[in-house]
Amino acid sequence: MNLLDEDDVAILKGIKKIQPKKTSIKKDLIVAPAVVEKKVVFDYKKIIPEEERIQVNKNIPLNPEKYQDFTEEKYPHSLNFYDFEVFPFDWCVTIINPIEGSLVVIANNTPALIKYYKKHKDQFWVGYNSRTYDTNIMKGILLGMNPKKINDDLIVRGLKGWQINKDFRNIRFYNFDVYTKDSLKTKEGFMGNDIRETEVDFNINRLLTRQEMNQTIKYNIHDVEQTIEVFRRDTYLYDSQVQLIDTFGMPIELISSTQAQLTAKILGCEKKEHDDEFDIDIVPTLHLKKYIYAKEWFENKKNLDYKNNFEMNICGVPHQFGWGGLHGCPEEPLHIKGRLFHVDVNSYYPSQIIRYEFMTRNSNNPGRYKGIYKYRLQLKAEGKKKEQAPYKIVLNGAYGMMKDKFSPAYDPKMANNICINGQLMLTDLLEHLEPYIKLIQSNTDGLIVQVDDNEASIEKFKNICHRWEHRTGMGLGFDEITEIYQKDVNNYIFRFANGKLERKGAYVMELDDLNYDLPIVNKALVDFMMNGVPVEDTINNCNMIKEFQKIVKISSNYKNGWHNGEYLTDRTFRVFASKDKNDTKLLKCKYPIGTLLKGSGSDGRRYAGEKFADTADHCFIINRDVNGMEVVKQLDKHWYIDLAKKRLEDFGVICSNNEKGGLF
């Protein structure tokens, strides 16, 4: 059965480009009726013979020019990018293998899937969030199970694959998951790509029609293509995983493991029970006097609860201590130029593990960690950055796995030793530096300080730091800063003496293809604070629509979106501020608009929906591809100028000629 027409095949082979429909921006979305809560009960035992369902088994050759970066030499285990779509009585999967140059679509055809699997079971399979979902759907179908039942067990009931069927573990399946954070659709949005979704209801309690299956397949193919695009932009994840396996001589099937699981195996960890979680060992090298209360607080049995924390002023700056780390900064935002230093403790947690023997007691070979640490330092000294990667993963992953209850390395006492002593040793350093510095901020593994602009003061400052290094066994790095803007401890931008910028926090962080939200506002803030460029110039001189995008997603807590008087079936939106006052807000809705609310505190109010943060009161939506698209007349640039100025105010910067506009 040919559900894809000639144009579809030509597009997939790269011969023909997708032509956007000539629709207005307002009509670029799929409209849905108001949602009425309706519980659907599925009969998982109901069996519909596959021959009664629409079946597909199609293999389409790819255009090799589109996949020249995928070669057998680079990927000797091959790569099958895949994604499943599951309905009550139908399922489909798209598999793209760029090394073999094939695109395979299989729907409701278990024998075809089994045949493909048997041919490719020794190869790698790559998906997005596939470790927890697609892998289990695949294994279930291979075992003859109902994929809808598996889908609901995973999503609705929250079960793990091994809880659904223990035989899943016996099926060879080398899955690599490219998921990091955010949904695939959100990442597609960041890349500027088409984020429109199928309007076919995944809970439709009947067989799909040919038209519905055709649409499902098109969107399924699109998602697999987008998974490839994410993989291309984040190959480090794959390369480091393979390098980790190869470096430590582990079996290749561990490609399916997380890096934390691999680290536990490398260090020979076996699950052990411990009952001394809060029996903290304070390091003997600690020298605290003025701020001794910090040590005493952690030793007080009344505080042995992860919910507890405390505050105290250090160097005249409020600090918060707790079971998760230390941070402190002035209460008001600041802008400072002068002799500033970023003082960073080199590999703070790994250094503590080695110096004070805080390695997980579950490791059968704790000495191996020290060997990895020394070898990584050797590679670093030789300038071999790529070769360091697998060793760095092991070193940095050790602390996190000690806190993971499901890890064979779980040892909360040792994790607490590292975290608490880290805070106390930094407090120790600050106590000794206090007469000679102005503290800008403290965080988990470092400080930013200002020192008087004379060589005697700087030498005194560094001498104190060196004595601390010698006493504690930790190492410090010193980088000079010439200027800093700081909103708080997690939001700042500064310039190193060599001109390089350090940027942290949503307002100013460096963006990339997989994290590209309100980029023009980000750029306007950085250009103003670091280069003195008025925000109006940055924003008004930009004419590419993608730079103004805000990507929002409706979570599972909401039923659908609402805009311009209509309910929408898409779950992810690319939103822009609009000059047209007839354009409404974009709302996320738990109930139909106007529903009479009942219960405590409702006061007879009617439900009005909820507005997304950082979106305009008047907005329009473009969910199709916007790469290369210029701004439209409808775009309200003044809203972005106002937002940029509001964010600058959060940094303590008041712009001149601050005209209040649509934001306020």
N, C-alpha and C positions, 0 to 999 in steps of 0.2 A: 504494500500500500504506500503510495507516494504522497506524504503529507506536506512535503516541501516542494514549492514550485521552482521553475528554472531560475528565476531571479534570486530566490533564497540560496540556491546552491551556488550561483555565481558570486554572491556576496561572501559566502563562507569560504570559497576558494580564493578570495581576494581579487577576483577579476572585476567585480563591480562594487561601487561604494553605496552605502545606505543613503537614500535621498530623504531628508527630513520632510515630513508633511507640512504643507503650507497652511498652518493653522495659526490663529492668534495665540498670544501667550496665555490668555485666560482660558482657552479651550485645549490647552496642552495637557490636560489631566483627565483621568477617568473618574466619572461621577458615580457615586453610590447612593442608594436610598438611605434614609435614616435607619440607624441600627436599632433593632428591637431584640433584646436579650432572649435567646431561644436555645434551650438545651437540646443538643442533638445526641441521641443514643445510637451507638454503632453495634451492629451484630458482627463481632469478629469471626464468628464461626460460619457465617454465610459465605459460601463458596460459589464464585461465578467462574465457570470454565474459561481459560484464557482465550479459547477460540471465539467466545462470545464478546470479547473485548477488542478494542482497536489495538492491533499488534504492529510493532515497528521493529525492523532490524535493518538499519541503513548504514552503509559505510561510504563516506564522502572523502575523496582525496583532497588534501590541503594544498594551498599555494606555498611551495617551499620558500619563496622569497620572504614571506611573512615570519618565518621561523628559522632564519639562518643562525640565530644565536643558540639554537638547540642542536647539538651534535652528539654523536655516539661517543666521541673522544671525551667530551666534557661531562656527559651523563651516561656512563657505561651501564648503569642499571635501568636505563630508559626512564620515561616519565609518562604516566597516564593521569592527566588532569580529569577529574570527574566530579559529578554532582547529581544527586537524586532529587526527584520531586515525587511526593507520595500523597495519594488521595484515598478515600475510603475503598474504592474498587479499582483503582488504576495506579500505575507507577511508571516512571520513565527515568532513564539515566543517559547523560551525555558523557562521552569519554573522548578526549582529544589527546592524541599522542603525537607531539610535534617532531619527535625523532623519527617515527615511522611515517609521519605525514598523513595521519588518518584522523577523521572525525567520525565517531560511531554513535548512533542514536538507537537505543533499545527501549521499547515500551511494552509492558505486559507480555514479555517473551523470555521466560526463565531459561529455556534451553539455549537461547542465543547468548544470554548473559553468562551462563555456565561455560559455554564454549569459549567466549572471549576471556573469561577469567582463567581457564585452564591454560590458555596460550600465553597469558601475561602474568601468571601468579608469582613468577620469580622477579618481576619488575617492580619498580616503585610506583605507588599511586599517590597523587597529590590533590588535596581538596582544601576548602576553606571551612574551618570548624568541623572538619571531617572526623577528627579523632573521637568525638563524642556522638556524632550523628551518622554521617554517611557510611562510615566503616561498619556500624552495626546494622544498618539497612541492607548493605551488601551481603554481609554474612547471613543475615536472616533469610534473604531471598535464596541464597545458595543452599540453605538448609530446608527450604520449602515452607518457611513461615509466612504469616500474614504481615506485609510491610506496614500496613496501617496500624496494626496492633503494636508493632515495635516502635513506630513513630510516636504513638500516644504514651507508651511506657517510658520513652525517653523524655518527651517534652512535657506531657501532662502530669505523669506520675513521678518524674524525676529519677527513674531507675538508671543504673549503670548497665553497660552491655553484659557484663558477667552475671548480673542479677537476672537478666532476661533469659539468658540461655548459657549455661556453662560451656557448651560445645563451641561457642564463639571463639574461645581461646585456642581451639584445636585447628582453626582454619588459618592457613598461611595467608597473610595479607600485610604487605609492607607499605603502610600508610604514612605519608608525611603531611603534617597539617601546617598551612601557612598562616593560620589565624594568630594574631597578636592581640589587638583590641579593636573595638568598633565592629559593626556588621560589615559584610561584603558590600552591601548597597551604600553604606556611608563612605567606604573607601572609593567606590565607583564615583560617588558624588564629588569627593575631593579631587579625583583625577579629571573631573569635568566631563565625565562620560554619561551616557544615557542611563537614568535610574528609574525609568518607568517600569511598572510591575504588571504581572498578569492580573486580570480581573476575575480569573477563574477561582472560585472559592475552594480552598483546600479541604473544607469539610462538606463539600457537596455530596449528598447522600444518594448518589446514583452513578451510573457509568458516565464517563465523559463523552461528549459528542465529538465528531471528527474536528469540528472547528475549535472546540476547547482543547483537544489534544494537540492540534497544530499550534495553537497559541502557546500552550505550555512548553512544547518542544523549543519554540523560538526563544522564549525567555530562558529556558534551561541552557541552551547553547550559549546565549549571551553571558550567563553567569559563569560558565566554565571559561569562556574567553577572558572574562574579567579576572578570574582566579589566576590565569596565566599572566595577566598584566601586573597583578599584585606580586606574584612570584618574581617577575622580572625586576621589579623595583626593590625587592627585599631579598635578593639571592644570598645575602650574608647569612640569613637564618639557615638555609639549606646547606650552604658551603661549610659553615661552622659545625653543623650537626654531623655531616659526613666526615669532616676533618677530625672531629672528636672521636668518632668510631674507629677511623683508620689509625689515628695516632696511638690509641690505647689497645689496638688489636682486638676489638670487640666484634661479635657477629653482626652482619649487615642488617639482620631483621630488627635490630634495635633502632633503626631509623624511625620506628613508630613511637619510640619513647620520648619523653620530655627531656630537656637538658638536665633538669634536676634529678630525674631517674637515672640518667647516664652517669652523672657525678657520683651518686650513691653507689653504683656498681663499680666505678673506677676505684673508689676508696674502700671497697670491700665491706659495705655496711650491711648489717643484719639487724632486724627488729629486736629491740630489747626493752624491757620494762624498767622505768625509773620512777622513784617516788620522792625525789628531792628537788623539784622544779624551782623552788624559791630559796634553796640553800645556797645563797650567793657567795662566791669566793672573791673578796676584794684583793686586788693585786698589791703586793708588799711595797711596790715602788711609788705608791701614791703619797704625796706630801700636801695635805690640805690643812689649813688653819682657819683663815677668815671664812671660808665657805664649807667648813666641815659638816654643816647641817645637811648638805646634799648626800654625803656618805651615810650619815645617821638615819636619814629618811628611808633609804633603801634597806637598812638593817632593822628597821622597826617592823615587827611582825604585823602591826595593824595596817600596814600599807601593802601587804603581799596580795595584791589584787590588780589585774591588768587594767581595770577601770580607773584606778587611782593615779593621780599625778599631782605635782605641786609647782608653784612658781616662786622664784626669788630673783632679786636684782643682783646681777654680776657686772662689774665695771660700769655701774649706773644704767644698765640695760635690762629690761624684764626678760627672764628666761623661763622656759617651761621644761620641766624634767618629767620623765615617765618611763614606762616599760617599753616604749617604742623608739625613744631617741630624744635628743636635746635640740632645741632651737631657741634663738633669741635675737631680737633686733629692737631698735628704738620704736616707740609706739607711733610716731609720726613718720611719714615718708620723707626721704632726704635726697639731696643732690650735693655731691662733694667732689671737689678737685683737689689734688695734692699728692703727697707721698703715701700711697695706699698699697697694701700688700694682701694678696690672697694666699693664706697659709693653709696648705692642704696636707693632711696626714696620709702619707703614701700607703695604699692598700691597707687601710686601718684595720678592718676586721680580719683579713688573712694574717696580718702581722701579729695581732693579738693571739690568734689561734696557735701560731708557731711559738711566739715568745713566752706565752703563759700556759701553753698546753691546753687550750680550750677546744680541741678537736672533739667531735662527737665520740662518745664512748662506745658507739655502735660500730665503729670502724675496726676491722680486723687488721688494718695496715695503716695506722695513723702516720707512720714515718713517710709514707708515700706522698702525703700532702706537702711536707717540707721539701722533698725532692722536686716536686712539681714547681713549688715556689722558687727554688733556687734556679732551676732550669729556665723558668720564664724570665727571671732577672738577667740571665746570661743572654737569652735571645733579644731582650730589650736593649742591652748594652751593645749588641751586634747590629741593632737597627732592623731586625727581622720581625716586622710588625705582623705580617700574615701568619708566620709560623707560631706567634705567641697565642693566637686566638683560642685554640682548644684548651691550653693551659690556663688562660685567663678565665674561661668559662668555669672550670673546676674550682679555681681559687675563689671566685666571687659567688659561686653557687653553694658553697659549704654552709654559710650561715643560714640562708633561707631554708635549706632542707632540714636543718635542726629544729625549725619552728613548724614544720609540716607534719601533722599527726599521722598522715598516711604514708610518710616516707620511712624507709628502713633506717634512715639516719636520724630520726626524731629523737632529740635530746634537749628539752627545753631549758634545763639547768645551764648547759654550756652556752646556749644561745643567749640566755639572760646574763651570764657572766660577761659575754662580749659586749652586749648592748650597754649594760650598766657601767662597766669599767671604761668603756669608750666615753661615756658622758662625764665620768668623774675625772679621767685623765685630762680631758679638754678643759674642765673647770680648774684643775690644777694649773694648767698652762696659763689660763687667763688670770688666775690669782697672782702669779709671778710677773705677768706682763702688765698688770693694771696700772702701775705708776707711770708707764712709758708709752701708752697707746690710747687712742680713742677707738672703742669697739663699734664697728658698723653692723656686724652680724656674726652669729655662731650657728653652725648646723652640725649634722651628724658627724662629719669627718673633717671639719675645717673652720677657719675664721676669715673674716675680712676686717682689717684694722687700718687705722690711720696713724702714722708716726710723724713726729716733728721733722720738718724739712732741713735736717742737718745730719752730717755723717756720724757724729757722736751718738745721736739718738738712735739712728738706724743700726749702728754697730751694737749698742746696748741691747736693743730689741732682738737682734739675731743671736747674740751671745746667750740670752736667756732661753731662746728657742733651742739652741744647740745643747745646752745643759739639760733641758727637758728631754731631748732626744736620747742623750747618753744615759739618763736615769731610767727612762721608761722602756728603751729598746725600740721605740717607734721612730720613723723617719719623716721629715717634713719637706715639703716643696714650697718654694717662695716664688711667686709671680707678682711683678709690680703692676699696679693699676694706676691709670692717670685720671679716671673720672668714673663716677658711678651714680646712677639713678636707682633708687630702691623704694618700692611700694611696701613690701614686707619681706620676710625671710624666703618666701617662695616665688617672689616676683621682682626681678631686678634686671638691669642691663649695665654692663661696665666695659670699659676699653682697657685692654692690656697695654703695657708700654710699647709693645711691638705693633700696635694698631689693631690687633685682632679683637673681635667682640665676643663677649660671653653673655648669653641671653637665656633667661629662665622665666617660666610662667606663661600662661595662655596669652597675655597681652602682647608679649614681645618675642616669644620663642621663635627659633628659626623653623620655617615651614618647609614641607616637601610634598611630593605628589600624593602621598598617603595621609597627609595631615594638612589640609589647605582650606582653612575656615576663616572667613573675613580677612583675607590676605592683605587687602588694601589698607585696612585699619592698622594691622600689624606693621606694615611698611611705613605708614604715616607716623606712627609713634617712634619707631627706630630712627627714621630720617630726621625727625624733629629733635629728639634728645641727643643723638650722636653727631648730627651734621647741621642742625639749625635750620632745616628746611621747613617752611610753614606747612601745616597739614593740608591747607587749601591747595597748595601747589601740587603736592603728591597726589591728592585725590582727584582734583580737576584735570590734571594732565594724563590721567590713566583712562584709556578708552577700550579696554578689553573686559567684557562682562564677567568672565570667570574670576577676576580679581575682587569682585564685589559679592561673591556668593557666600551664603550662610547655609550650611547643611544641617538639617534637623531630622530626627527620626522619632516616630511614635512608638513608644515602648509597649510591651504586652499588657500594661496596666490600663491602656486606653483602647477604645473600639475603632476609632477612625479619626481622620482629619476633617476640618470644615473650613471653607474659604469661599468668599463671595456668594454666600447663601447656599452652597452646595456641599454635600458630604463627598469625601474622596476615598478611593480604594487604595491608592498608593500609601506606603508607610514611611517613605523617606522623601524629603523635599529639598529642592535647591531654591532658596528664598532670596528675594531682592527688595529693597525699599522702593516704594512707588510714589510718583508725583500725583497719580490719579486718586483723588479723595474718594472715589467710588469703590476703589479696591479696599477690602477689609483686612483685618488681622488674619493670620493663619492660626487656627485653634486645634488643640487636641481634645478629643471628647471621650468621656466615660459613658455618657448618656446622650440621648438626642437633645439638641438645643431646645431650651424651654421646658424641660422636664421639671415638674414640681419636686423640690427636694424635701425629704422627710428626715426626721431624726433630730438629735441634739444639735443645737446651734444653727439649724437651717433657717429658722424664722420665716418659713413659707416662701423662701426664695426659689427662683427658677434657675435651672442650670444654664450657665452662659459659656461653658467651655473654658479652656485654659490656654493662655498665650505662651508661645515658646520664648525663652529668654533670648535677648539680643536680636530680636526681629522687630520690624517696624509695625506701627499701628495700621499703616497702609502698605501692602506688599503685593508682589506678583511672583509667580512660580514658573520656572523653566526646568522641567525634568528631562528634557532631551539633551543631547550632547551640546556643550557650549564651547568646546575648544576652538579657538580661532574666531569666535563670534565677538563682534564689537558691541559696545554698550547701546542700549535702545533709549529712545527719548523718554520713555516712561521711568527710567532709573532716577531716583532722587539722591544725587550725590551729596546734597546738603545734610541728609540724615547721617551719612558716613562721617562727614566732617564733624558734626555734633558728637557722634559716638567717640571719635578719636579724641576730641577735646575733653569729653567726660572722663575717658580713661587716663588722659594726661593729668587731669585733676587728682585722680587716684594716686598718681605718682608725686603729687604735690606741685604740679606745674600748672600755672594759670596762663593761658594763652591770651594775647592781646586781641582786641576786636572780636571777642567771643560772642558771636551772634547766636541767640537761642533759636533752635529750629524744631524739626519734627520729633527729635528724640525726647525733649523735655515737656 
